[in-house]
């Protein structure tokens, strides 16, 4: 590893936990870069053909050239193309012009701005707000070689239990055990397979972590057992903020032991999220992290085998300190007549309440014995919350595999859990964004990942849900999730339930292939989903294909992601076999030559292209791979070989 990776240090870098392999420090400035010490900015002159891949969970396309990306984990559900920050910070990229390429990892847990030819088209600049940075250059002949070396540097990816590759249904708004029973019953009646039902914040008592509302969910342990007998795993949410309430054991213990984040004067920060006023556990403190992780035991003891960590950027509705400042400023506006400028100023003041940048400078961590202001290590918070849980499971649930994924993340968290891409919206553009995010997440080690199928916010449509399912059946995390106040989007709510049933059963039939390719990607430090360019390096057309992906070793997919389309154009870099699936037992095939093709795809059809000499394994019973081939059985029981 050492001969392929060079490490440069600037300032006093934090041991973030992203990197697990030792590397030798190289003196000077990274090769090919200029460094403006006064500005604290690195510059790199881009070649005409340079493409930039990576940066994990970000907006826009697979090639990141031409925009600004800011690593600053942000609670912002409006994922439009103008946004520069989302919920995650994964600071690894590859610069590739087709002849030479290199990888770059900027290990800095504070705000880092990547201006990739936006301000000056031919120049990439990298500006850490505080330049306490470990800067890694990764050599390699190809992007896949570079990805493999980087992934070894940061460690093997998390592997969830196999049942987590099934279908999951979620909604903010399942308020009672009977609501969840109804979901399970409706899916069972329609014979639509389902493995998980997710429990959002309504299962808690007053939104307090590690509590269950006894009126809405009486006899919770029995209810968990009941659902397991129905084949359903319940997966509850855990939020970052701990409600300030006398008598609440998590609050009382955290307060007594000094486990909460503190302001500069030593007082515990008072912020607010779902429960109202909260303290934030100091997950960067070893003792606090171990303490919080043990709290999951109240749920694992009840039979829970999966969790999703949320609101862990951390999201802040307000802090007590800033809310007072806002009230004072609002009172000043009462004395004024608001013209257009005054009105804009008023909106800015009121709008500054939530997730205010200054609030992230109000509190501190005890991080490896250093008192560190939060904004300097902000992007580690979600990572270390998930680490807190993951490290505890071996002790509180020995011998069990636990599903764990998170909203906020930083490189390194991939060893402890997966991610979903946050509060997206029911938009066709967000389906395309999901497609284009997946390779970059995998480059950073986040193999168990996916988006909220159908969109979390807004009102989905039947055709959008259908097309999103058709892509989502290939993503490792496969969850339909929606927000309170939006259209109900459980699959039984729509007219085309037979088509949805066929698609979900196709997912289960594909699990032998998906799981085996996922495990292979983990064990060989490869990518589960790849851009075509990463494999077809001699075909310049593949440089610009951003809506087709290679999935595992055998197949390419070309999802339909536009409204009212009955097909799409597809570019094939070599001769492939097209399998047009309507279900795992209803498909047709044809051989297509290298080149451009218009391929029809009815609303209920999935386009899968099988590469020459490759096989795809499928089992209509959702069982294990039988003989390495992709077979299914018709009504008479005769095996039909697809490949």
Residue pairs with C-beta under 8 A, 6 or more apart in sequence:
1 21
1 23
1 149
1 152
1 153
2 23
2 24
4 138
4 139
4 140
4 149
5 23
5 136
5 137
5 138
5 139
5 149
5 150
5 153
6 23
6 26
6 30
6 31
6 136
6 137
6 139
7 23
7 24
7 25
7 26
7 134
7 135
7 136
8 25
8 26
8 27
8 28
8 29
8 30
8 134
8 135
8 136
8 137
9 25
9 133
9 134
9 135
10 131
10 132
10 133
10 135
11 130
11 131
11 132
11 133
12 132
13 107
13 108
13 132
13 133
13 134
14 108
14 109
14 132
14 367
14 368
14 372
14 376
14 377
15 368
16 107
16 109
16 377
16 380
16 410
16 411
16 412
17 380
17 383
17 384
17 387
17 412
18 105
18 107
18 154
18 410
18 411
18 412
19 107
19 134
19 136
19 153
19 154
19 412
20 153
20 154
20 155
20 415
21 152
21 153
21 155
23 136
23 153
29 35
29 42
30 42
30 104
30 135
30 137
31 137
32 44
32 45
32 102
33 42
33 43
33 44
34 42
34 43
34 44
35 41
35 42
35 43
36 42
36 43
39 127
40 127
40 128
40 131
41 125
41 126
41 127
42 125
42 126
42 127
42 135
43 123
43 124
43 125
43 126
44 95
44 123
44 124
44 125
44 126
45 122
45 123
46 65
46 95
46 116
46 117
46 122
46 123
46 124
47 97
48 97
49 97
49 98
50 65
50 95
50 96
50 97
51 63
51 65
51 95
51 96
51 97
51 533
51 543
52 63
52 64
52 65
52 93
52 94
52 95
52 96
52 116
52 124
53 62
53 63
53 64
53 93
53 94
53 96
53 143
53 439
53 440
53 443
53 531
54 64
54 90
54 92
54 93
54 94
54 440
54 443
54 444
55 64
55 69
55 71
55 90
55 91
55 92
55 93
55 114
55 440
56 88
56 89
56 90
56 91
56 92
56 409
56 411
56 437
56 440
56 441
56 443
56 444
56 446
57 86
57 87
57 88
57 90
57 409
57 419
57 421
57 422
57 437
57 440
57 441
58 64
58 69
58 86
58 437
58 440
59 67
59 79
59 80
59 81
59 83
59 84
59 86
59 433
60 66
60 67
60 81
60 436
61 436
61 546
62 436
62 439
62 440
62 531
62 546
63 543
63 544
63 546
64 93
64 114
64 116
65 116
65 117
66 116
66 117
66 118
66 121
67 84
67 116
67 118
68 84
68 113
68 114
68 115
68 116
68 118
68 119
69 84
69 85
69 113
69 114
69 116
70 84
70 85
70 111
70 112
70 113
70 114
71 85
71 89
71 90
71 91
71 106
71 108
71 111
71 112
71 113
71 114
71 379
72 85
72 89
72 111
72 112
72 378
72 379
73 85
73 86
73 87
73 88
73 89
73 313
73 378
73 379
73 381
73 382
73 408
73 409
73 410
74 85
74 86
74 87
74 313
74 355
75 87
75 311
75 313
75 315
75 316
75 354
75 355
76 83
76 85
76 86
76 87
76 355
77 422
77 423
77 424
77 425
77 456
77 457
78 425
79 86
79 422
79 424
79 425
79 430
79 433
84 113
86 421
86 422
87 313
87 382
87 407
87 408
87 409
87 421
87 422
88 382
88 408
88 409
88 410
88 419
88 421
88 422
89 109
89 112
89 379
89 409
89 410
89 411
90 409
90 410
90 411
90 440
90 441
90 444
90 446
91 105
91 106
91 107
91 108
91 112
91 114
91 411
92 103
92 104
92 105
92 150
92 411
92 443
92 444
93 103
93 104
93 105
93 114
94 101
94 102
94 103
94 104
94 143
94 146
94 147
94 443
95 101
95 102
95 103
95 104
95 124
96 143
96 533
98 537
98 540
98 543
101 140
101 141
101 142
101 143
101 146
102 137
102 138
102 139
102 140
102 146
103 136
103 137
103 138
103 139
103 140
103 146
103 147
103 149
103 150
104 135
104 136
104 137
104 138
105 135
105 136
105 138
105 150
105 153
105 411
106 112
106 126
106 128
106 133
106 135
106 136
107 133
107 134
107 135
107 136
107 411
108 128
108 130
108 131
108 132
108 133
108 134
109 376
109 377
109 378
109 379
109 380
109 410
110 128
110 129
110 130
110 132
110 375
110 376
110 377
110 378
110 379
111 128
111 129
111 375
111 378
112 126
112 127
112 128
112 129
113 125
113 126
113 127
113 128
113 129
114 124
114 125
114 126
115 123
115 124
115 125
115 126
115 127
116 124
117 123
117 124
119 125
129 375
130 376
132 376
136 150
136 153
138 146
138 149
138 150
138 153
139 146
139 149
140 146
140 148
140 149
142 534
142 537
143 533
143 534
144 526
144 527
144 530
144 534
144 535
147 443
147 525
147 526
147 527
148 524
148 525
148 526
149 525
150 443
151 157
151 445
151 525
152 525
154 411
154 412
154 414
154 415
154 444
154 445
155 412
155 414
155 415
155 445
156 415
156 522
156 523
156 525
157 414
157 415
157 445
157 446
157 447
157 448
157 521
157 522
158 390
158 404
158 414
158 415
158 416
158 417
158 418
158 447
158 448
159 448
159 518
159 519
159 522
160 401
160 403
160 404
160 405
160 418
160 448
160 476
161 305
161 306
161 401
161 402
161 403
162 511
162 515
163 195
163 196
163 233
163 403
164 195
164 196
164 306
164 403
164 448
164 477
165 476
165 478
165 511
165 514
165 515
165 518
166 193
166 194
166 195
166 196
166 478
166 507
166 508
166 511
167 192
167 193
167 194
167 195
167 196
167 478
167 479
167 480
167 504
167 507
167 508
168 194
168 195
168 196
168 197
168 198
168 235
168 478
168 479
168 480
169 183
169 187
169 194
169 196
169 197
169 198
169 479
169 480
169 490
169 491
170 196
170 197
170 198
170 200
170 235
170 452
170 479
170 480
170 481
170 482
171 198
171 200
171 481
171 482
171 483
171 484
171 488
171 489
171 490
172 200
172 201
172 202
172 482
172 483
172 484
173 179
173 200
173 202
173 483
173 484
174 180
174 183
174 197
174 199
174 200
174 202
174 203
175 202
175 216
176 216
176 217
177 216
177 217
177 218
177 223
180 197
180 199
180 227
180 234
183 197
183 490
184 194
184 197
184 227
184 230
184 232
186 490
186 492
187 193
187 194
187 490
187 491
187 492
188 230
189 492
190 491
190 492
190 497
190 501
191 501
192 491
192 492
192 497
192 500
192 501
192 504
192 505
193 504
193 505
193 507
193 508
193 622
194 231
194 232
194 504
195 231
195 232
195 233
196 232
196 233
196 234
196 235
196 306
196 403
196 479
197 227
197 232
197 233
197 234
197 235
198 234
198 235
198 236
198 237
198 308
198 479
198 481
199 234
199 235
199 236
199 237
200 237
201 207
201 237
201 239
201 274
202 213
202 216
203 212
203 213
203 216
203 217
203 236
203 237
204 211
204 212
204 213
205 211
205 212
205 213
205 214
206 243
206 245
206 275
207 239
207 243
207 274
207 275
208 242
208 243
208 245
208 248
208 250
208 275
209 238
209 239
209 242
209 243
209 250
209 295
210 238
210 250
210 295
210 296
210 298
210 299
211 248
212 220
212 302
214 220
217 223
220 302
221 301
221 302
221 303
223 234
224 234
224 302
224 303
224 304
225 303
227 233
227 234
228 303
233 305
233 306
233 403
234 304
234 306
235 304
235 306
235 307
235 308
235 403
236 299
236 304
236 307
236 308
237 307
237 308
237 309
237 310
238 296
238 307
238 308
238 309
238 310
238 389
239 273
239 274
239 309
239 310
239 311
239 312
240 273
240 280
240 281
240 309
240 310
240 311
240 312
240 314
240 315
240 381
240 382
240 385
241 271
241 272
241 273
241 274
241 275
241 278
241 279
241 280
241 311
241 314
242 248
242 250
242 251
242 254
242 260
242 278
242 279
242 280
242 281
243 251
243 275
243 276
243 277
243 278
244 251
244 270
244 276
244 277
244 278
244 279
245 251
245 275
246 252
250 295
251 279
253 259
253 291
254 260
254 279
254 281
254 288
254 291
254 292
255 268
255 279
257 287
257 288
257 291
259 281
259 282
259 285
259 287
259 288
259 291
259 292
260 268
260 269
260 279
260 280
260 281
260 282
260 288
261 268
261 269
261 279
261 280
261 281
261 282
261 363
261 364
261 365
261 374
262 268
262 269
262 282
262 363
262 364
263 269
263 321
263 362
263 363
263 364
264 362
264 364
268 279
269 279
269 280
269 319
269 362
269 363
270 277
270 278
270 279
270 319
270 320
270 321
271 277
271 278
271 279
271 280
271 314
271 316
271 317
271 318
271 319
271 320
271 359
272 278
272 316
272 317
272 318
272 319
272 320
273 311
273 314
273 315
273 316
273 317
274 311
277 320
280 314
280 363
281 288
281 289
281 291
281 292
281 385
281 388
282 288
282 289
282 365
282 366
283 289
283 292
283 381
283 384
283 385
283 387
283 388
284 365
284 366
284 367
284 368
284 372
284 377
284 380
284 381
284 384
285 365
285 366
285 367
288 366
289 384
289 387
289 388
289 391
290 388
290 391
290 392
292 385
292 388
292 389
293 388
293 389
293 390
293 391
293 392
293 393
293 396
294 392
294 395
294 396
296 307
296 389
296 392
296 393
296 396
297 392
297 396
297 397
299 307
300 393
300 396
300 397
300 400
300 402
301 396
305 397
305 400
305 401
305 402
305 403
306 402
306 403
306 404
307 389
307 402
307 403
307 404
308 404
308 405
308 406
308 407
308 420
309 382
309 385
309 386
309 389
309 404
309 405
309 406
309 407
309 408
309 417
310 406
310 407
311 407
312 381
312 382
312 385
312 386
312 406
312 407
312 408
313 355
313 378
313 381
313 382
313 407
313 408
314 381
314 382
314 408
315 354
315 355
316 354
316 355
316 356
316 359
316 360
317 353
317 354
318 326
318 353
318 354
318 356
318 359
319 356
319 359
319 362
321 359
321 362
322 352
322 353
322 356
322 358
322 359
322 362
323 353
326 349
326 350
326 352
326 353
329 349
330 346
330 349
330 350
333 342
333 345
333 346
333 349
336 342
338 346
357 375
360 374
360 375
360 378
361 373
361 374
361 375
362 374
363 373
363 374
364 371
364 372
364 373
364 374
365 371
365 372
365 374
365 377
366 372
367 377
374 381
379 408
379 410
380 410
381 408
382 406
382 407
382 408
382 409
382 410
382 413
383 406
383 408
383 409
383 410
383 412
383 413
383 416
385 406
385 408
386 404
386 405
386 406
386 409
386 413
386 416
386 417
387 413
387 416
389 404
389 416
389 417
390 402
390 404
390 416
390 417
391 416
393 400
393 402
393 404
404 416
404 417
404 418
405 417
405 418
405 419
405 420
405 448
405 449
405 477
406 413
406 417
406 418
406 419
407 419
407 420
407 422
409 419
409 446
411 444
411 445
413 419
413 446
414 444
414 445
414 446
414 447
415 445
417 448
418 446
418 447
418 448
418 449
418 476
418 477
419 441
419 446
419 448
419 449
420 449
420 450
420 451
420 452
420 477
420 479
420 481
421 434
421 437
421 441
421 449
421 450
421 451
421 452
422 456
423 452
423 456
423 457
423 483
424 430
424 433
424 434
424 451
424 452
424 455
424 456
424 457
425 455
425 456
425 457
425 458
426 454
426 455
426 456
426 457
426 458
426 459
426 460
426 461
426 464
426 486
426 487
426 489
427 455
427 458
428 464
428 467
428 561
428 562
428 563
430 451
430 455
431 464
431 467
431 468
431 471
431 559
431 561
432 547
432 561
433 451
434 450
434 451
434 468
434 471
434 472
434 475
435 471
435 547
435 549
435 559
435 561
436 546
436 547
437 451
438 449
438 475
438 529
438 549
439 527
439 529
439 530
439 531
439 534
439 549
441 447
441 449
442 449
442 521
442 527
442 528
442 529
442 530
443 527
447 476
447 518
447 521
447 522
447 528
448 476
448 477
448 518
449 475
449 476
449 477
450 472
450 475
450 476
450 477
450 478
450 479
451 472
451 475
452 479
452 480
452 481
452 482
453 465
453 468
453 469
453 472
453 478
453 479
453 480
453 481
454 460
454 464
454 465
454 468
454 469
454 480
454 481
454 482
454 489
455 464
455 468
455 482
456 481
456 482
456 483
456 486
457 483
457 486
458 486
459 486
459 487
460 482
460 486
460 487
460 489
462 494
462 495
462 496
463 563
463 564
463 603
464 563
465 480
465 489
465 491
465 494
465 500
466 496
466 499
466 500
466 503
466 603
466 604
467 559
467 560
467 561
467 603
469 480
469 491
469 500
469 503
469 504
470 503
470 559
470 560
470 605
470 606
471 557
471 559
471 561
472 478
473 503
473 504
473 506
473 507
473 510
473 606
474 510
474 514
474 529
474 549
474 551
474 557
475 529
476 514
476 518
476 528
478 507
480 489
480 490
480 491
482 488
482 489
487 493
491 497
491 500
491 501
491 504
494 500
496 603
496 604
499 582
499 603
499 604
502 582
502 583
502 584
502 586
502 604
503 583
503 604
503 606
505 583
505 584
505 620
506 581
506 583
506 584
506 606
508 622
509 584
509 618
509 619
509 620
509 622
509 632
510 584
510 618
511 619
511 622
512 617
512 618
512 619
512 623
512 624
512 625
513 552
513 554
513 555
513 616
513 617
513 618
513 625
513 630
514 551
514 552
516 552
516 617
516 625
517 528
517 551
517 552
517 553
517 554
518 528
520 526
520 552
520 553
521 527
521 528
521 552
527 534
528 551
528 552
529 549
529 550
529 551
530 549
530 550
531 542
531 545
531 546
531 549
531 550
532 539
532 542
532 545
532 548
532 549
532 550
532 556
532 571
532 573
533 542
533 543
533 545
534 550
535 542
535 550
536 542
536 573
536 574
539 573
541 571
541 573
542 571
542 573
545 571
547 558
547 559
547 561
548 556
548 557
548 558
548 570
548 571
549 556
549 557
550 556
551 557
553 611
553 614
554 610
554 611
554 614
554 615
554 616
555 608
555 609
555 610
555 611
555 614
555 616
556 572
556 576
556 608
556 609
556 611
557 606
557 607
557 608
557 609
558 568
558 570
558 599
558 607
558 609
559 607
560 567
560 568
560 601
560 607
562 568
565 601
566 600
566 601
566 602
566 603
567 598
567 599
567 600
567 601
568 598
568 599
568 601
568 607
569 596
569 597
569 598
569 599
570 596
570 597
570 598
570 599
570 607
570 609
571 595
571 596
571 597
572 592
572 593
572 594
572 595
572 596
572 597
572 609
573 594
574 594
574 611
574 612
575 591
575 592
575 593
575 594
575 612
576 591
576 592
576 609
576 610
576 611
576 612
577 589
577 590
577 591
577 592
577 609
577 610
577 643
578 589
578 590
578 591
578 592
578 599
578 607
578 608
578 609
578 610
579 587
579 588
579 589
579 608
579 609
579 610
579 616
579 642
580 587
580 588
580 589
580 599
580 600
580 601
580 605
580 606
580 607
580 608
581 587
581 605
581 606
581 608
582 602
582 604
582 605
582 606
584 618
584 620
584 632
585 620
585 632
585 633
585 634
587 642
589 642
592 599
592 609
599 607
601 607
608 616
610 616
610 643
614 643
615 628
615 629
615 630
615 643
616 630
616 642
616 643
617 625
617 628
617 629
617 630
618 630
618 631
618 632
618 642
619 625
619 626
619 631
619 632
620 632
620 633
629 641
629 643
630 641
630 642
630 643
631 639
631 640
631 641
631 642
632 639
632 640
632 642
633 639
633 640
634 640
